[in-house]
Amino acid sequence: MSIRGHHSRESHRSQHAGWLRAGVLGANDGIVSTAALMMGVAAAQGGSGAVLTAGLAGLVGGSLSMAAGEYVSVSSQRDAEHADLAREREELEEHPEAELRELTEIYVHRGLDRQLAREVAVQLHDHDALGAHLRDELNLDPSSFARPLQAAVVSAVWFALGALIPLLVAVVSPHDARVWTVGAVAVIALAALGVLGARIGGARSGRASLRVVVGGGLAMALTALIGSLVGTIG
């Protein structure tokens, strides 16, 4: 097997980190928040119309909220990355020799002897000085800079897909068993989501799934309890 062939097929999970984080977070929130909202209304003796309206409102409002929040957050990250890029470009233009010494010291600290470190730094400066400093000094890669719009769309779509699960279950569930049916299906969906996210990210499925199920289950249980108490008072 040639080295070129090996690297052409090699895939790193970290390449999926951005969309995976946004997607899993969005779907998890969609399932938990929508299921909890409907369970709370149902536990408060709300009618079918009220439960379904609450679920639909949760889907629409949550999707838009996730998109807006993700866009603002990732935009801040992108602004910081571009500010670092502009500052590094300016420093290279104004103090090229100082930047060359800085890059040399980085390679010395990584284990190269000073002469070899200097030769490497000089060659990289001649080839792509800005790229070398972004990569080795700031740990930045312009090709993987944050994409706010992409993150916002992914979050909104995955939230809506997650929210659809408890909403559709509520539509087909009998009224007297709606709370437990929605809760049970939501827990199963959360467990599956945890396994999926763990496998894509290369983590342990059991631990990831348990974290998602415990957190989401607790949120839904507390919401249902509050709804039941409010219904009793009313």
N, C-alpha and C positions, 0 to 999 in steps of 0.2 A: 504493500500500500504506500503510495507516495505521500509525502508531507503535504503537498498541495491538495491532494484529494482528501486527506484527513481533515484539513482545516476548512475546506469548502463545505464539508458536511457538519462540522462542529457547531453546536448551538449552545449558547449560554443562557441560563434562565434569567439572569439579571437584565437581559435585553427586554424582557417582558414586564419589568418591575413597574413601569409607569402605568400602563393600561391595566395591569393586573390589580394594582392597588386601588385604582379608581373603580374598576369593575366590581371587584369583590366587596369593597366598601359600599358601593351603590346598591348592589343586590341585597346585601345583608340588611342595610337600613330600610330598603323597600319592603322586605319580608317582615322585619320586626315592627317597624313603626305602623305599617298598615294593618297588620294582624292585631297588634296591641290596641290600636284605635277602634277597630271593629269589635274586638272582644270586650273592650270597656263599654262601648255603647250597648252591645248585646247583653252584657251582664247587668246593665242598668235597666233592663227590660225594654230596651228600645225596639221598635218595630222593624220589620224587614227593610222598609224604605229608609229608615234612619241609619241602619247598619250599612247598607249598600252605599248610601250617600256619603257616609263618613269614610268608607273605603275608597270611593272614587275621589273624594276631595283630598284624601291622604296621598293617593297616587299622583294626582296632578300637582298639588302643592309641594309635595316632597321632591318630585322630579325637578321642578323649577328651582327649588331651594338648593338641592344638591348641585345643579348645574351652576348656579350663581356662586355658591360658596367655593366650588372647585375652581371656577374660572378666576376668582379673586386670589385664591391661595396660590395657584400655579403661576398666575401673572406676576405675583410678588417674587416668586422663585426665578422666573425668567428675567425680570428686571435686574435682580442681583447678579445673575450670570452674565448678562450683557454689560453691566457696569464693570464687572471684573475683567471682561474681555477688552473693553475700551481703555481701562486703566493700564492693563498689561501692554496693549499696543502703544499707548503713550509713553510708558517707561522704556520700551524697546527703542523708540525713536529718539528719546532724549538721553538715555543712558545705556547704550548698547553694551559697552564694556562691563559695566557693573552688572547688567543682566546676565552676561556671559559668565562672569565669576560666580554669580548666584546659582546658575544652572550647574556649573562645575562642582560647587560644594554639595549640591543635592546628590550628584552621582558619587561623590566621595563618601558621603554618609550612607549610601546604599551599598558600599563595598568595593568600588573601583579604586585603584591607586590614582594618585592625583594626575599623573601624566596622561593615563588612559581616559580619566574623567574629563580632562581638558580637551583631548582630541575628540571625544564623543560630543561634548558640548559645542565645539567649534563646527563640527560637521552638521549637527542638527540645526545650529543657528544659520548656517549657509543654506540648508535645505528648507526649513520652515521654523523660524525662530518663535513666532507667536504660537504655533501649534505645540512646540516643545514645552514652552512655559505653561501654557494652559493645561497640558496633560501632566507634566512632571512636577510643576510647582503648585498648581491650583486643583489638580485632579478633575479637570473639566474637559469635556469632549463636545465641541460645537454641534456635532451631528446628533447628539442626544440631549440638547437643550430642551427645557420644559416647553410644552405646547398647551397653552391654556384652553384653546377652543376644543382641541381633541379631548382633553381631560374632562371638560364640561359636558360634551356630548356623550362620552362613554359613561360618566356618572349618571346622567339623566336617563339614558336608555336602560342601563342595568338596574337602576332604582325602579323604573316602571315595570321591567320584566319581573323583578322580585315582588313588587306590590301586586302584580296580577295574580300571583299564586293564591294568597289568602282571599283576594276579592272574588276570584272564580269559585273557590271552595265555598265561600259564603253564599253564592248564588244557588248552588246545588244542594246545600246542606239543609236538613230539616230544622225548623226554627228552634225546637227544644234542645237540639244537640249542637247548635251552631258554635257556641263558645268553645266547646271541647274539640269539635272537628277542626275548626280553624286553627286552634292552638296545636293540635297534634300534627296536622299537615305542615304547619309553619316550622315546627321543630324538625320534622323529617327533611324539609327543604333546606333548613339551616345546616343540618348535618351533612347533606349532600354537597352544599356549597363549600363547607369547610374542607371536605375531602378533595373537591375539585381544585380549590385554591392551593391546597397543600401539594397536590401532585404536580400542578403547573409550576409552583415555586420550588419544588424539591424538598419540602419539609415533611415531617411525620404527619400522616393523615389523622391518626387518632387524637393526637394532642390538639391539632388545629381545629378539628371538628368539635372537640369537647369545649374549647374556648368559645366558639361561636354559639353552640347550643346552650351552654350555661348562661352566658350573657343575655342572649335573646329570650330564653325561657323565663329568666327572672324578670325581664322587662314586661313580657306579656302577662305573667302571673300577677305582678303588682298592679298593672293596669286593670286587669279583670277584677281584682279584689277591690280596687277603688271604685270601679263602675258598679259592682254589686252593692257596696256600702251606700253609694249615692242613690242607687235605685231603691234601696230599703228606706232611706230617709225620705225620698220623694213619695 
